[in-house]
Amino acid sequence: MLLCLRLTTIRSLFVQLIVFTHS
């Protein structure tokens, strides 16, 4: 469960980074 939460957090961070760099 902790790993899943961690993956979700990392994924959201990546999405934020992509959106930030593309905008």
Sequence and secondary structure as in RCSB ss.txt:
>XXXX:A:sequence
MLLCLRLTTIRSLFVQLIVFTHS
>XXXX:A:secstr
 HHHHHHHHHHHHHHHHHHHHH 
